[in-house]
Amino acid sequence: MTEESKRLKDPAWKAWGPYLSERQWGTVREDYSADGAAWESTSHEMARSKAWRWGEDGIGGFGDTKLQVCLAVSMWNEKDVILKERYFGLTGNQGNHGEDVKEIYYFLDATPTHSYLKMLYKYPQAAFPYEELLAENALRGKKDPEYEIQDTGIFNEGKYFDVFIEYAKETTEDVLIKITVFNRGPVAAPIHILPNVWFRNTWNLGYPNPPKPSLERLTDDSLFIQHDKLGKRTLYADHPDQVLFCDNETNERKCYLVPDKTGSYYKDGINDYIVHGANTVNPGQSGTKAAFHFKKIIQPGQSETFRLRMRPEQTDKPFDDFDNIFIKRIKEADEFYAEIQSNLAEDDLKNIQRQAYAGMIWCKQFYYYNIEHWLDGDPAGPPPPPQRKKGRNHDWLHLNNSDIISMPDSWEYPWFAAWDLAFHCICFADIDAEFSKNQLTLLTHEWYMHPNGQLPAYEWAFSDVNPPVHAFATLKVYNMDKAATGIPDTRFLETIFLKLLMNFTWWVNRKDEQGNNIFEGGFLGMDNIGLFDRNTPLPDGSVLEQSDSTSWMCMYSLNMMRIALELAQTNPVYQDMATKFFEHFLWIAHAMFADGDEGTGLWDDEDEFYYDAIQKSNGMDQKLKIRSMVGLIPLLAVEILEDELLTSQTEFTERLYWFLSHRPKLASLVAKWGEKGKDAKHLLSLLRGHRMKRILYRMLDENEFLSDHGLRALSKYYEANPYVLQIENVWFSIHYTPGESDTTLFGGNSNWRGPVWMPVNYLLIEALKRFHDYYGDDFKIEYPTRSGNLFTLKEIAAKLAERLISLFTRDANGHRPVYGDQPLFQNDPNFRDHIQFFEYFHGDTGKGLGASHQTGWTGLVARLLKIR
């Protein structure tokens, strides 16, 4: 067992970690406006002067699990008008494709206990082009590409600093910080490095509080940290030029035009002192925010290293063993990942996977949000506008979160999302199964899950509906953990199962409007995949019956059935629950399959594809004949019942056969292969035989769904043949859009009308492997369609996985598709091996699009590499 594996057994090693977000401004939590305009309520400009209520942000941030003490790095190139304290980006209303960070940074390495962490920020030596990025993007429309920081030419000729930020722990409480700055440019350049330490402001809210924490100068190179809950610590710096103090307090004059308070040194005091020489730092050398100030001129091609250490015990020689500790922790990180990557021979693949894991670890964030306090306002603050009482998230009064949670993207999405988190947990299970299990359990607690059973979708609108993948992820993580340890964690499985019973019931009661086992669902995380906003009622009062929503519920039923059967191995009572979900699956499957007198269903015999349908107010149905991911989701509902299992679960088996014998139409949905005995299997699926082959015929067609880098979300057919529909006097259309969104639906910051999305590709690969478990090696189909080449479903799953992996690997020209036509990223030796994990990918070229660090679900490439 590696040293890092041993540390994973001690929760104290996670007491400190990379828990700050990259952006606290522009979030719903910090929005106290009347109209819910979160992007405008707080801004990047305001961020350096405002003490945040619900969290903290910073570059390379690090802190305890409640962010009571925070560390981060600021810097200045003597050209910028402000310190570089946090990443800059555009809000959803400023960007032509929604919110977007306009910085270049990478998460390079991390261990799950945070015993070692490493990231890289590319800091320009010229003045940062804030206004140019704002102005140029404002001129661009939905059909134009985004204007990125590299497009400004600011990195030309290597005129930038590579700022590497590393952390290593000697013990659970002894933290070492190393900042290494390389001058990549042709001439000497000045750099100011300011490692910051501060307390999250909990003392100005008006609630009963512990004593105000304090920072005080000890010597020229150390300061004393005292916090009521965390105790005493000393932060040492290796020969800084000076130490500066102010307070983590809002500069109300700058933010709200309120007169200054006498003798106050505000949050932006260090910024104003360094950049403007203002008298804004405390000469008494104490406060609640402080920074060591290092100033260097770095020669071209050279580097400077800045060292700090924070520990509970004082020492006269904090840096004597500093370098050796880093060497030791890096060696242990290498040993930990060597064991995980034993199946990978190529160094490039190891690098991709290790950076994927690093991004997921760096995106673990402290998430604090008490809806009741947020709506009411704090005792010491002004009362919020009354409109908020009926505004965003007002019906989630029970929600009270204060935990470390896996975030989709620590800048663009610095909040949790229910279906994103499910995929994150599958990734994490390979490196830290306990964290995965705890995260999945967390969302089912009563201070997350709504009393009506709904899981919170995401901060922007907790009441939106994400695909119900929690049961799938729970079962997957359970089985991965069981295979790795040999010990079934049935307590984890049972705990979540019992809560998901409520969630399943919520779906049945709230999202089956007609009571016909066809589900509406609404948003379902797929943004603009359809003709119109699926959260908005249709203009003529019709109801949208969704193939994807209904298929997700079939999948959910089968996941719950399988969990119940697993639990029944030690508690026979669960056989009854397994029967319940088996019957749910059959009724929902029958509704999708139905024809004739029993309804039109969602299958179209003419096109041999599943479609959404509009149930009109006059009782007539109309299928929306759009070949999209909506029609591929039915593949995900697949489960196999082995005869061996049925033999051991006699009560379930008896009820199963009774149900099938008395419901012959439903019985036809269950296929059986093999004679009674160990090889006998029962297939439960929305698709089998002819229908499955016809869906796969479309899915594996390179002129429709199959791209060089995975499965598109919409058929390429619609590039030349847009689909058009008229409802009353309103026209709707959809066409293949392989890149950024060209519509304003959902803010226009994502697109499901053609790009490749990693999570649904992963689920389809898993489904094909499950089908292979039933059909075996004798069942082969064409791949790609019309190629004449036949492969088993397992082989096709592997080939699809390789296409997804190829997004990040170098092609025959030495280029990574993820970086498209960007020569800087493709060719420069200081860029080309650093990987960004984008939200989704161009349907033709594989270029990364959307959020550039959404490592959570795009990090699934790490899982694909693990099982290749």
N, C-alpha and C positions, 0 to 999 in steps of 0.2 A: 504494500500500500504506500502510495506517495505521501510526502509530508502535507501537501495541499489536501489530499483526500482525508487525512487524519484531522486537519483543521476544520473540515466541513462538519465534523461531528460536534464541534464546540460553537454554539451560537454567538459566543462573545466575540469571535473573530469578525462578525458582521456588525458589530456595534458602531463601527465607523466605515463609511463607504462613499461612493461618488453620487451622493443623494441630492445634490442641487440640480435644478433644471437649467437649461441654457436660456430659458426665457420665462419670466414671471409676468412681464407686461403683456397686455393684450389678451389675458386669459379671463374666463368667465368669473373665476373666484375674485379677481381684483376689480371687477366691474361693479360700480355702485351708481350707475346711471339710471335714469327713469325709463329709457327706451331699450335697454339691453344691448347697446352698441359697444360690445366689449373691446373691439379693435381700436375704437376711438377713446374709450374711457381712460385707459392708461396706454402710454406710448414708450417707444425706445428713448425718446428725448426726455421723458419724465422719469425714466427708470433710475437714473443716477442720483436723483434728488428725492425720491419717494421711498419711505420705509414700507416694505410690503406687509400686508396683513396675513397672508396665508402661506407664504413660502419664500424662497430665496433663489436667486440666479447668479451665475458667474461662470468664468472660463476655467475649465478643469476643476470644477467645484468638488468639495469633499466636506463631509460633516457627520455628525452623529445621527441616529435614526429619527430624531425629532427636529433636526437642524437648529439645535439650541446654540451650538458653536459651529461656525462655517469658515471654510478656507477656500480661497480662489486666487487666481492670478490676474493682475491688471498690468498693462504695459503702455508705453508711449514712445513714439518715434521722433518726437520734436517737430512733427509736421501736422499731426491731427489737431482738431479743435477741441477734442475731448480725450480723456484716457480711454483706451480700449479695455473696458471692464466686462462687456457682454457682447454677444454676437448681434449684428444688425441684420434686419430683414424687413420685408414688406408685409403689411397687413393684408387681409383678404380683399379689402377694398382698394388697395394700392397696386397689387400685382395683376398683370393681365391674365394670369392663371391662378389667382388666389394667393394666399400667404406663402412666403418663400424666404428662407434664410439666404443672405447674400455674403456668405463667408465660406472659406475653405478650411475644413478641419476633419480630422480622422480619429477614430478610436482604434488604437493599434494593438493593445494587449490588455489582458485583465485575467485575474483568477477569481473564481466565484466568492472567495472570502475577502477579496480586496487586499490580500497580502501583497499583491503587486498590481499596479495600474500604469498604463502609459497611453498618452494621447499626443496629437500633433496639431498645432494651429499655424496657418500660413499668414503671417502679419506683414502687410505691405510696408515698404520704407517710405513711399510717397504718401501724401495726405489721402486718407481713406475717402473714396468717391461717394459719400453719402448722397449728395444732391444729384449727382449724375445718375445713380441707380434709380432714385425716385423719379427723376424727370423722364428718363428714357423709357422706363417701364410704363409710365403714365401715357406715353405716346403710342404704345403698342396695343393692338387689339387681340381678340381671342384667337384669331388665326395666325398671329405672329408668334415667333419663339420668344421665350423669356430673355431678358437682358441680364446676363450673369456678371459677376465681378471679374472673371477672367476675360470677358469681352471688352472691358475697359482698357486692357493692355497694361494694367498696373503690375503684373507679374513678369512683364517682358524683361529680358536680360538678367533675370534672377534677382531683381531688385526687391527682395523681401527677406524676412527672417523666418526660419523654421524654429518654432518655439515648441520644444518637447517638454511635456509636464509628466512627471513620474511620481508615484507614491509607493512606498514600501513600509511594511509594518515589522518592527522587531518583536513586539508583543501585541496583544489585542488593543492596548492603549498607547503604545509608543509608535508614533507615525513620523516617517521620514519623507521629506519632499525635495525633489531635485528638478530644477528647471534648467534646461540646456538650450541655448540660443545660438543658431548658426546663421551667419551672414552669407546668403547665397549670391549676393550681388558682386559687382566688379570693383566697388570702392568701399572704403571704410564708412561705417554708419553708426550713429548713436542709438542707444536703446536704454530705456528706463524700465526696469522690472520691479513691480510692486506686489509681492505676495500679501494678500489681505487676510485678516482674521476679524470676525465680527459675530455679534449675537443677533439672532432673530428677535425682533422687537415684540416682546410679549408684555411689556410693563406699562404701555400707554393706552391700553384698551379699556380700562375702567373696571376690570374684574379683580377680585382678590388675587394677588400675585405674590410669589416669593420675592425676596429682596432683588433689587436691580443688579444684574451681573456687572462685572468691571474688568477692564484691561488697564494695566499700569506698567510703566517702564521699570525694568529692573536694572539693566545695564545698557550700554550702547548697542549690544547685539542680543538682547533678550527682553521679553515682556512676560508679565504675570497675568494668567487668566483665572478668574474666580467666578464660578457659577453655582448657584444654590443646589442644583440637581446633579451636575456633572463633576462638582468638586473643583480642585485646584490643579492647574497645569502651567507649564512654562513652555513658551515658544521661543526657540533659539534660531538665530540667523547667522550665517557665516560671513562676517565682516561687511555688514550693510553700510551704506553711506549715512543713513539716518533712520529713525523710526518716527512715524507720524500718527497722531491720534485725532479722532473726531467722534461723533456719535451716530449710531444708526437711527437717526430721527429725520422725519420729513422736513425738507426745506419748504415751508408753506408759502414763503414769499414767491419762490420760483414756480411752485405747482399751483398755488391758489391765490396769489397776489395778496397774501396776508402779511402784515408787518413782522419783521424779525423779532425773536425773543432775545432779550439782553443776555449776553454771555453764552450763547448757543453755538455749537460747532456741528453743523448738519452732516448728513450722509455724504453729500457731494463736496465736503470740505477738502478732502485729499485731492480730488480732481482739480478744484479751483486753485489750490496751493501749487500743485505741480505745473499745470498748464498756464495759469495766469499770474502766479506769484502772489495770490491773494492771502490775506491774513485770516485763513479759515481753518487752521488746525489748532488744537489746544496746546498752548505753551506749557500747561500743567502736566502734559504727557500722560493723560489718562482718558478713558472714554469707553464706548461700547463698540467702536470700530477702530482698527489700526492697520498700518501697513509698514513693512520694512521697505526702504527705498534703496535700490541698487542702480547706479548709473555707470554705463560702460560704452566705450567706442570699440566696436568689433571690426577687425580687419577682414577684407574679402576672403572668403573661403575658410574663415576661422570661426571658433565658437567660444562661448563663455558659459560657465556652469554656476548656478546659484543654489545654495543648500540651506535647508531649514529642517528643524526637528521639533515636534511637539510631544511632550511626555509628562506624566504626573509627577515624577521625581526629578528634582534638580540635579544637575551634574556639572562638573567643571570642564569636561571634555566631551561635548555632545557629538563631535564630528570625527572622533578618533576611529570608530568602527563603522562609520557611515558607508563608505564605499563597499566594504566587505558584506554589509547587510544587503545592499542592493544586489551584489553579485550572487549572494546566496538565494535570495528570493527569486531572481530571474532564473537561476538554475532549477529551482523547485518548480517554477511555472513551466519550464521546458519539459521537465520530467512528467508533470501532470498531463500536459497535452500530448506528449509522446505516447502515453498509454491510450489516450482517447483516439489518436490519429494513427494507430497501428496498421489500419487498413489502407493508408494513403502513402504512396511511394514518392509522388511528385511534390517538390518543395512549394511550387506555386499553389497547388491545391491545399496544402497545409496552411499556407499563408492566408488564403481566402477564408478557410474555415475558422482559423484562429481569430481573424479580425471580425468575422461574423459573431463569434461568441463574445469578443471584447465589446462590440457595439451593444449587444444585449445587456451585458453587465453594467456598462457605463450608463445605460438608460434606466437603471433602477433608481427611482426617485421617491423622495418624501412627498406624499400627497395628503394635504390637509384641507378639509372642506366641511364645515358644519353649516348645513343649509339654514337651520333655524336662526343661528347667530348672523348668518350672512343676510338673511331677509330682514331681520329686526334691526340690525346695526349694533355696534358696540356701545356700552354705557358712556364711554368717554368721547364718542364720535357723534357727528351730526346724524339725525335719523334719516335713513334712506328714503327716497321718493316713494309715496304710497303705491305707485303703479307697479312696483316690484312685487307686491303681494300677490299679484295675478300674472306676473311675468314668468320669465324662464325659470324652470325647475321648482316652481312654488309648490307643486304637489309631491315633492320628495322631502318633506319635513323631517322624516326619520333619518335621512342620510347624514352620517357624521363620521367622516373618514380621517384617519390620522395614522397612515401606515406607509411602509416602503412598498411600492408597487412597480411592476414592470410596465414602462410606458412605450407607446409606439415609436415616438420620436421626441427626444428631449428638447428640441426647439419648436418644431412645427406642431407637434401634438404633445405638449407637456402635461398630459392627463391620461388616465386609464381609459381603455375602450374594451368592452366585454368580449367581442369576438376576436379582436387583435390579441388580447391577453391569452386566450385559449391556445393560439398558435405559439406565442412566446413560451408557454409552459411546456409544449412538446419539445421545443429547442432546448430549453433549460434542463429538461429531464436527463439529457446525456451528460451534463456536467454538474448538476446540483438538483437531484430529484426532490429533496426536501423543500427547496424553495418553490419548485413547480407545484408540489402538493399544497403547500401553504397558500400560494397565490390562488389556486383554483378554489380552495376552501374559503378564502377571504371574501370573495364576491358573493358567496351564499349566506354570509352572516346577516343578521337582521338590521345592522346599521349600514348595509349596502343594499341588499335585496328589498324591494318594495313589499309592504305587507300584503299586497295583492298577488305577489309571486313574480313580478317582473324583475329581471336583472337590469341594472343601470347600464344604458348604452354607452354614453360618454358625456363629458362635462357640458358640451354645447347644448345638448338636449337629452337628458337622461331617459326621457320617455320614448325616444326613437327606438326602433326595433332592429336589433342585430340578428343575424342568423343564429339559431340555437345550436351552437357547436360545443357548449360547455360539457355535455355528457360525453361527446366524442373525445374531447381532450382528456377528460377525467379517466375514461377507460384506457386511452392510449398511454397516458402517464403511468397509470396503475400497472399495466402490462409491461411497460419498459422497466419500471422499478422492480417488479416481480422477477423479470428475467435477469436483471443485474444482480439482485441480492438473494434470490431464491426464497424470499419471504413475502407472502401476499399481505399488503397493508389494507385489510378489509375494513378497518376502522375509518380510514380516509375515504374509501369507496362508499361505505354506508352513510357516512356523514353527508357527503355531497348528494348522494342518491335521494335521501329523505327530503332535502331542500329542493331538489329538482322536481320532485313530485308536485310541489306548489307551482313551480315555473311552468311545467308541462300543462297543468290545469289552467294557468293564466292564458297560455296560448290557445287552448281549446275553447275557452270561454270568450276571449277577447278578439281573436283573429279568424274565427270561422263564422262570419256574419250571417250566412244563410243556414248554418247548421247542417251543411251537406258534406263535411269533411274536405272541402276545398278552401284553402286559406288565402287571406288577403295579405297580411304581413306588413305591407307598406314599404318603407325605406329599405330595410334588410341589408344595409351597408353597401349596396351596389350602386349607389348614387344615380347616375343618369343612364343606366343600361336600357331603360325603356323609352317609350315615346314621350312620357310626361312624368312629372313629379309624382311618385307613387304614394306620397304622404298627403296629396291634395285630392279632394273629391272630384270626380269627372264632371264635366259641365252639364250633362243631361241626367245626373243622378244615378248613372250606371255604377256597377261594382266591378273592380278589377280582381279577377281570380288568378292567383299567381302560381305558375308552375314551380318556380323556385321555392316559394314559401311552403307550398304543399309538399314538395320533395324534401325540404329540410325537416318537416314534421315527420315524414316517413323515416328519414334517417334518425331523427331524435327518438322515435318509437323503438327502432331496432337497437339503438345504443342503450336505452333504458332497459329493454328486455334482456340484453346481454349482461348488463350490470346486475340485474336481479338474479339471473341464472348463476352468476359468479358468487353472489352473496348466498344463494340457496345451497351452495355446497357445504356451508357451515350452519346455515339457519334455514330449514325447509320452508318457513313461513313465506320467504320471498318467491317461492314458486308461483304463488297466487298473483304477485305483482308481475312476474314474467308473463303470465297468461294475459293479464290486462294489456300489456304493451304489445304483445303478439296480436291481439285482436284489434288494437288501435291501428297497427300497421296495415292489417288486411282491409279494414274499412276505408282508410285513407287511400291505399293503393287502388282499391276497387273504384273509388270516386274518380281518381285520375284516369283509370282505364276504361270507365263506363262508356257505353254507347246505347243507342236505341232509346227505349222507354225510360232508362235509368239516368238519362242526361248525356250531354255531349262529351264529358270528360275533357282532358287537356291534350290527349294524343290526337294527332291528325293523320288519318290513314292515307290521305293523298300525298302529303309531303314526308310522311313517316318521321315525325319529329314532335317533341312536346312544345306547346306554346302557352303563353298567357291567354286568358280569354276575358272578354267584357260581357258580364251579364247585364243586359239592358233592362230598363224599368218595365218594358213590355213583356218581359219573360224570355226573350230571345237571347241567344248567345252568339258572340262573334269572336273568333280566334284572332289574335294578333300574330300574324304569321311572320315573325322575326326570328331568325336563327341566331340565338345568342346564348350566353352562358346559362340563361334561364332554362333552356332546353337540355343542357348537359348536367345540371344539378340532379336530375332523377337518377343518374348513375351512382350517386353517392349513397343511396339507400340500398345497402346490400349487407346481408348477414348470412352465415352458414351455421346450421345446427347439425353437429355430428351425431351419429346414432349412439355413440358411446356416451355423449352427454345426455341424450334422451333416456337412455337406459338408467342412468343414475338419478335423473329428476323425474320420478315416476308420476307424481301428482301433476306436474306441468305437462308431461307427455300425454297422460290420460285426457286432460282437458283439451290439449291441442288437437288430438285425433277426434274427440267428440265434436269440437267446433268445426273441423274440416268436413266431417261426415254429415253434419247438419247444415252446412253452408257451402254447397258444392261450387257455386260461382266463385266464392272466395278461395276455396281449396285449389282452384285452378291457378291461383297466383303463387303457389308453393311448388317448386320443382324438386324432384327426388332423383338422386343418382346412386347407383350401386345397390347391391342386395343388402339385406340386414347383416350387420357385422361391423367390423371396425372401419371399413371404407364407405359405409353408407352415409350420405350427406343430404341435407335438405337446404335448398337455396331460397332465401327470402329476399326478393328484390323487386323494384319497380320495372326492371328490364331483364329479360333473358331471351335467349334464342333469337328469333327474327328481329324483334324490336331493338335489342341491344346491338345487334350487328348493324342495323340501319343508323342508329345514333352514332356508333363508332365510325361508320362510313363517312358521315359528315365531319365528325370531330377530327379524324385523321387525314382529312383532305387539305392539302397545302393551299388550295384555292379558297378554302373556307376558314377553318379554325387553326390548323396546324401551321405554326411559323417555325423559323429556324431556331427560335429560343423559347418555345413553349406554346401553350394553347391561348389563342386570342379570346377575348371576352365577347366579340361579335364577329360573325362571318365576314370575311373579306369580300364576299359576293356583293355586299351593299356599298362597296366603293364605287362601282359603276351602276348599281341599281338601288338607289335609296328607296326605303319603304315609306309610303305616304298614307295617312288615314285622316278622314274627315269625320268629326263628331259634331252634329248640328252644323254650326257655321264656323267651327274652329278646326284649323288644319294642323296636323302633327306629322313630323317626319323624323326619320333616323337614317343615318348613313355611317359607313365605316370610317372611323377617325382613329388612326393607329397611334397618334401622339397625344399631345395635351388637349384638354377639352376645348371645344369651340362653342360651348353653350354656357349660360349663366346658371343652370341648375346647380343647386347646392354650392353656390359661390364660385363654381367653375374651377375648383382646385383639384378635381380628379376626374377621371374618365374611364368608363367601362364600355365604350363603344369601339373597341378594337385592340387596346393594349393587352399585354400579358400581365396577369396578376398572380403572384407567387402562391397565396394561400389556397385559391380554388384549384390551381394546377396541382398542388400537393395533395389535396383531397381526392382529385380524380386519379392520381397515380396510386394512392392507397386503395381506392375502389377497384382499379384494374387488378391489383395484386390479390385482392379478396376474391374477385371473380375467378382468377386463376386457381385459387385454392379449391374451388368447386369443379371447374371444367378441366383442369390439368393440362398436361403438355400436348395432348392430342387435339385440343381446340386451338386453331390458328386462324388469324385473319390478316388481311392485307395491311401493310404499313410501309410507307404512306399509301393512302387510297390510290388505286389504279397503277401502283408500281409493279404489281405482280409478285412482290416479296411477301412471304407469309411468316408470321411470328406468333408465338404464344402471347397471351395477355401479360404475363410476367415480363417477357422480353420487351414488349411495347412500353410497359411502365418504366423499365430501366432506360429505354431510349428517350422517353419523354424527360426523365430526370436528367439525362446527359444534356439535353437541349437547354434545360433551365440552368444547369451548372455552367454551360458555355457562355452565358451572359457575362460571366466574370473572368473566364480564362482567355488567354491570348489565342487569336485565330491564326490562319496561315500567314497573315501580314504582321503578326506580332501585336495586334490591336485587341483590346477588350471591348466587346460590343457595348457594354454598359456605359462607356465613355464616348460613344458616337464619334462625331467628327472633330473632337477636341484634341488638337496636336499636343497641347501642354500636358494633358493627362495621359495621352497615349505614348509619348516619346521621352518626356523629360525624366531623367533617372531619379529625381527627387519627388516625382508624382506617380509614376506609372505602376508602382507596386503597392500603393496605398488604395484601399478599396472603399467605396461608398455604396451603401445598400439602399437603393431607391425604393420608393413606394410601389411603382409599377414600371413597365418597360414597353418601349415602342413596338407595336405589333409587327413591323417589318424589319427594323434594324436592331432591335434590342436595346436601344439607348435608354438609360435611366431617366425617369420622369417623376414629377411630384416631389414629395418630401425626400430629401437627399440622404437622410440618416434613419429611415424607418426600418431599423435593423430587426425589430421584433418579428414581424411575419416574413419579411424578406430573408431574415436570418434562417428561415427554413432550409436554405441552401446548405447550411451546416449539417442538418439532419440528412439531407439527400446525399451529401458526401460521406456521412457516417455509415450509411447502409448501402452504398454503391457496390 
